[in-house]
Amino acid sequence: MLAVMDDWWAGFGGADGSRQRALLLPRLFFQHFTDTSVLAEHADGGIAAFLVGFLSSSQPGTAYVHFVGVDPGLRRRGVAAGLYQRFFTLAATRGARRVRCVTSPGNAVSLAFHTGIGFRVDPGDLTMDGVAAQRDYDGPGLHRVTFTRALPGPRG
Ligand SMILES: CC(C)(COP(=O)(O)OP(=O)(O)OC[C@H]1O[C@@H](n2cnc3c(N)ncnc32)[C@H](O)[C@@H]1OP(=O)(O)O)[C@@H](O)C(=O)NCCC(=O)NCCS
């Protein structure tokens, strides 16, 4: 997965961005969150898309999407929306009432995607590219845009 990330993110954030992304996928995600995550493959075994998500263990009712990516050759065909929909259904079945996720300010495609599938940007303490962001969210200088989307209750 690490092998495709720079290509899929089009080098977003330069060398720093590349290092940060690589650190976002340590092995623990492929050991402890496999039942709520998805990896889709091409017929030749290459990676086509992935979604790494989980149910919060400390915030009952909250699910979290940690990372998502789709092969550039498959974009704008509803692949990521489908992976999220599957995750929403699974999370709701397990009692989640909301889904949260985070992206980097300036990742316009991620912003368009998340708002396009019903996420709202949470209030922030600074504005970057016209979008509310949270200062130093992931460490000094690592500002983030955070999103929340409500899930339907048990009766939809
Ligand atoms: C963000 C990403 C996962 C979207 O995947 P995708 O499969 O192309 O998205 P979908 O086709 O399901 O798009 C669903 C909706 O999101 C919005 N959207 C998605 N990509 C968009 C774009 N480039 N510009 C504007 N809106 C976009 C649209 O509303 C779209 O619906 P529509 O096509 O009917 O208009 C993909 O672009 C990607 O892998 N980007 C690089 C990695 C990344 O930034 N990941 C997110 C941060 S961790």
The ligand as an SDF file (V2000), in Angstrom:
LIG
                    3D

 48 50  0  0  0  0  0  0  0  0999 V2000
  -10.8610   11.3390   -2.2580 C   0  0  0  0  0  0  0  0  0  0  0  0
  -11.0060   10.0350   -3.0410 C   0  0  0  0  0  0  0  0  0  0  0  0
  -10.8920    8.8500   -2.0740 C   0  0  0  0  0  0  0  0  0  0  0  0
  -12.4080   10.0100   -3.7340 C   0  0  0  0  0  0  0  0  0  0  0  0
  -12.5640    8.7450   -4.3710 O   0  0  0  0  0  0  0  0  0  0  0  0
  -13.5870    8.5390   -5.6010 P   0  0  0  0  0  0  0  0  0  0  0  0
  -13.8590    7.0710   -5.7030 O   0  0  0  0  0  0  0  0  0  0  0  0
  -13.0660    9.2160   -6.8170 O   0  0  0  0  0  0  0  0  0  0  0  0
  -14.8840    9.3340   -5.1100 O   0  0  0  0  0  0  0  0  0  0  0  0
  -16.4020    9.0690   -5.5940 P   0  0  0  0  0  0  0  0  0  0  0  0
  -16.4260    8.7690   -7.0630 O   0  0  0  0  0  0  0  0  0  0  0  0
  -17.0300    8.0600   -4.6990 O   0  0  0  0  0  0  0  0  0  0  0  0
  -17.0390   10.5130   -5.3580 O   0  0  0  0  0  0  0  0  0  0  0  0
  -18.2170   10.7310   -4.5870 C   0  0  0  0  0  0  0  0  0  0  0  0
  -18.5360   12.2090   -4.6200 C   0  0  0  0  0  0  0  0  0  0  0  0
  -17.4830   12.9720   -3.9930 O   0  0  0  0  0  0  0  0  0  0  0  0
  -17.2850   14.2120   -4.7080 C   0  0  0  0  0  0  0  0  0  0  0  0
  -15.9680   14.1920   -5.3750 N   0  0  0  0  0  0  0  0  0  0  0  0
  -15.1020   13.1530   -5.4550 C   0  0  0  0  0  0  0  0  0  0  0  0
  -13.9720   13.5270   -6.1200 N   0  0  0  0  0  0  0  0  0  0  0  0
  -14.1380   14.8150   -6.4620 C   0  0  0  0  0  0  0  0  0  0  0  0
  -13.3240   15.7610   -7.1590 C   0  0  0  0  0  0  0  0  0  0  0  0
  -12.1070   15.4270   -7.6630 N   0  0  0  0  0  0  0  0  0  0  0  0
  -13.7980   17.0200   -7.3190 N   0  0  0  0  0  0  0  0  0  0  0  0
  -15.0190   17.3780   -6.8520 C   0  0  0  0  0  0  0  0  0  0  0  0
  -15.8350   16.5220   -6.1750 N   0  0  0  0  0  0  0  0  0  0  0  0
  -15.4020   15.2530   -5.9900 C   0  0  0  0  0  0  0  0  0  0  0  0
  -18.4170   14.2770   -5.7210 C   0  0  0  0  0  0  0  0  0  0  0  0
  -19.5410   14.8520   -5.0740 O   0  0  0  0  0  0  0  0  0  0  0  0
  -18.6570   12.7950   -6.0070 C   0  0  0  0  0  0  0  0  0  0  0  0
  -19.9380   12.5200   -6.5200 O   0  0  0  0  0  0  0  0  0  0  0  0
  -20.1770   12.6820   -8.1180 P   0  0  0  0  0  0  0  0  0  0  0  0
  -19.0520   12.0060   -8.8400 O   0  0  0  0  0  0  0  0  0  0  0  0
  -21.5190   12.0120   -8.3110 O   0  0  0  0  0  0  0  0  0  0  0  0
  -20.2030   14.1630   -8.3840 O   0  0  0  0  0  0  0  0  0  0  0  0
   -9.9250    9.9240   -4.1730 C   0  0  0  0  0  0  0  0  0  0  0  0
   -9.9540   11.1100   -4.9450 O   0  0  0  0  0  0  0  0  0  0  0  0
   -8.5120    9.7150   -3.6410 C   0  0  0  0  0  0  0  0  0  0  0  0
   -8.0970    8.5690   -3.4210 O   0  0  0  0  0  0  0  0  0  0  0  0
   -7.7450   10.8250   -3.4690 N   0  0  0  0  0  0  0  0  0  0  0  0
   -6.3550   10.7560   -2.9830 C   0  0  0  0  0  0  0  0  0  0  0  0
   -6.2870   10.2740   -1.5590 C   0  0  0  0  0  0  0  0  0  0  0  0
   -6.9940   11.2210   -0.5920 C   0  0  0  0  0  0  0  0  0  0  0  0
   -6.8960   12.4380   -0.6710 O   0  0  0  0  0  0  0  0  0  0  0  0
   -7.7340   10.5970    0.3710 N   0  0  0  0  0  0  0  0  0  0  0  0
   -8.5520   11.3470    1.3340 C   0  0  0  0  0  0  0  0  0  0  0  0
   -7.7800   11.8960    2.4900 C   0  0  0  0  0  0  0  0  0  0  0  0
   -7.2210   10.6160    3.6190 S   0  0  0  0  0  0  0  0  0  0  0  0
  1  2  1  0
  2  3  1  0
  2  4  1  0
  2 36  1  0
  4  5  1  0
  5  6  1  0
  6  7  2  0
  6  8  1  0
  6  9  1  0
  9 10  1  0
 10 11  2  0
 10 12  1  0
 10 13  1  0
 13 14  1  0
 14 15  1  0
 15 16  1  0
 15 30  1  0
 16 17  1  0
 17 18  1  0
 17 28  1  0
 18 19  1  0
 18 27  1  0
 19 20  2  0
 20 21  1  0
 21 22  1  0
 21 27  2  0
 22 23  1  0
 22 24  2  0
 24 25  1  0
 25 26  2  0
 26 27  1  0
 28 29  1  0
 28 30  1  0
 30 31  1  0
 31 32  1  0
 32 33  2  0
 32 34  1  0
 32 35  1  0
 36 37  1  0
 36 38  1  0
 38 39  2  0
 38 40  1  0
 40 41  1  0
 41 42  1  0
 42 43  1  0
 43 44  2  0
 43 45  1  0
 45 46  1  0
 46 47  1  0
 47 48  1  0
M  END
$$$$
